[in-house]
Amino acid sequence: MKYDEKRDFMRTNLDSEMHYRQVDSNQFNLAKCISLSGAGVSFITSIICYEGEALEIKIPPQNAITHVLTAFVQVIRVTLLLENKYEIATLIKTIKG
């Protein structure tokens, strides 16, 4: 496999359901995870997030032998895709064990 991206970690493209919440809220929102790397997560949601915002994310496993990925992330980029659809790029700050 040829790897031309200038990244510290390879990115894995996903099409997986995930949940996220603002750290000062108890309500989780549904989103679609589109990519995951050792440094960050990107997802699509209908609820806008803001650069610098802290979120807790939960990505369920694709099989029964792995655990839910739970992490605290910081929003680094927000891209409007369509009306009420946003691509959110985040930086992983902490993975919960």
Backbone hydrogen bonds in HBPLUS format (Angstrom, degrees):
<---DONOR---> <-ACCEPTOR-->    atom                        ^
c    i                          cat <-CA-CA->   ^        H-A-AA   ^      H-
h    n   atom  resd res      DA  || num        DHA   H-A  angle D-A-AA Bond
n    s   type  num  typ     dist DA aas  dist angle  dist       angle   num
A0012-THR N   A0036-LEU O   2.79 MM  24  5.26 167.7  1.80 152.2 156.4     1
A0036-LEU N   A0012-THR O   2.91 MM  24  5.26 149.0  2.01 142.5 152.7     2
A0014-LEU N   A0034-ILE O   2.81 MM  20  4.62 168.4  1.82 113.9 117.9     3
A0016-SER N   A0033-CYS O   3.21 MM  17  5.13 162.0  2.24 143.4 147.3     4
A0033-CYS N   A0016-SER O   2.66 MM  17  5.13 152.0  1.74 173.6 168.7     5
A0018-MET N   A0031-ALA O   3.00 MM  13  5.32 151.4  2.08 147.3 144.1     6
A0031-ALA N   A0018-MET O   2.94 MM  13  5.32 154.3  2.01 150.2 147.5     7
A0019-HIS N   A0058-LYS O   2.93 MM  39  5.19 160.3  1.97 149.0 155.5     8
A0058-LYS N   A0019-HIS O   2.79 MM  39  5.19 149.5  1.89 157.1 156.7     9
A0020-TYR N   A0029-ASN O   2.95 MM   9  5.32 149.1  2.04 143.1 153.1    10
A0029-ASN N   A0020-TYR O   2.66 MM   9  5.32 164.6  1.68 157.5 161.3    11
A0021-ARG N   A0056-GLU O   2.94 MM  35  5.43 143.5  2.07 148.2 158.7    12
A0056-GLU N   A0021-ARG O   2.90 MM  35  5.43 158.9  1.94 156.0 163.1    13
A0025-SER N   A0022-GLN O   2.93 MM   3  5.35 154.7  1.99 127.0 126.5    14
A0023-VAL N   A0054-ALA O   3.42 MM  31  6.13 160.1  2.46 137.1 136.0    15
A0032-LYS N   A0044-ILE O   2.96 MM  12  5.17 163.9  1.98 148.7 154.0    16
A0044-ILE N   A0032-LYS O   2.84 MM  12  5.17 155.6  1.89 140.6 147.5    17
A0034-ILE N   A0042-SER O   2.90 MM   8  5.69 160.8  1.94 137.4 143.7    18
A0035-SER N   A0042-SER O   3.37 MM   7  5.18 157.4  2.42 136.0 132.0    19
A0042-SER N   A0035-SER O   2.97 MM   7  5.18 163.8  2.00 141.5 142.6    20
A0037-SER N   A0040-GLY O   2.87 MM   3  5.28 154.4  1.93 165.1 163.0    21
A0092-ILE N   A0039-ALA O   2.71 MM  53  5.47 167.3  1.73 138.4 143.0    22
A0090-THR N   A0041-VAL O   2.85 MM  49  5.31 146.6  1.96 149.6 160.7    23
A0043-PHE N   A0088-ILE O   2.95 MM  45  5.34 153.0  2.02 144.1 152.9    24
A0088-ILE N   A0043-PHE O   2.74 MM  45  5.34 169.4  1.75 166.0 169.2    25
A0045-THR N   A0086-TYR O   2.97 MM  41  5.42 153.8  2.04 148.8 157.2    26
A0086-TYR N   A0045-THR O   2.78 MM  41  5.42 162.5  1.81 162.2 168.4    27
A0053-GLU N   A0050-TYR O   2.98 MM   3  5.53 160.8  2.02 139.7 142.9    28
A0052-GLY N   A0075-VAL O   2.79 MM  23  5.18 176.9  1.79 144.4 144.0    29
A0075-VAL N   A0053-GLU O   2.91 MM  22  5.38 164.7  1.94 156.2 160.8    30
A0055-LEU N   A0073-VAL O   2.93 MM  18  5.32 164.7  1.95 149.0 152.9    31
A0073-VAL N   A0055-LEU O   2.85 MM  18  5.32 161.6  1.89 150.5 156.8    32
A0057-ILE N   A0071-ALA O   2.82 MM  14  5.42 164.8  1.85 160.2 165.5    33
A0071-ALA N   A0057-ILE O   3.08 MM  14  5.42 154.3  2.15 140.0 147.3    34
A0059-ILE N   A0069-LEU O   2.82 MM  10  5.03 157.2  1.88 142.7 150.3    35
A0069-LEU N   A0059-ILE O   2.91 MM  10  5.03 164.7  1.94 150.3 146.9    36
A0096-LYS N   A0070-THR O   2.78 MM  26  5.46 156.6  1.83 143.1 150.8    37
A0072-PHE N   A0094-THR O   2.74 MM  22  5.16 160.0  1.77 154.4 161.4    38
A0093-LYS N   A0072-PHE O   2.84 MM  21  5.62 162.8  1.87 150.7 155.1    39
A0094-THR N   A0072-PHE O   3.20 MM  22  5.16 161.3  2.24 139.7 142.6    40
A0074-GLN N   A0091-LEU O   2.89 MM  17  5.23 151.5  1.97 141.2 150.2    41
A0091-LEU N   A0074-GLN O   2.86 MM  17  5.23 154.5  1.92 144.6 151.8    42
A0076-ILE N   A0089-ALA O   2.82 MM  13  5.73 169.8  1.83 150.3 153.9    43
A0077-ARG N   A0089-ALA O   3.28 MM  12  5.04 149.8  2.38 139.7 135.8    44
A0089-ALA N   A0077-ARG O   2.90 MM  12  5.04 173.3  1.91 150.7 152.7    45
A0079-THR N   A0087-GLU O   2.90 MM   8  5.07 161.1  1.93 147.8 153.8    46
A0087-GLU N   A0079-THR O   2.80 MM   8  5.07 165.1  1.82 152.0 156.0    47
A0081-LEU N   A0085-LYS O   2.89 MM   4  5.50 164.5  1.91 149.2 152.8    48
A0085-LYS N   A0082-LEU O   3.00 MM   3  5.08 152.4  2.08 136.2 127.7    49
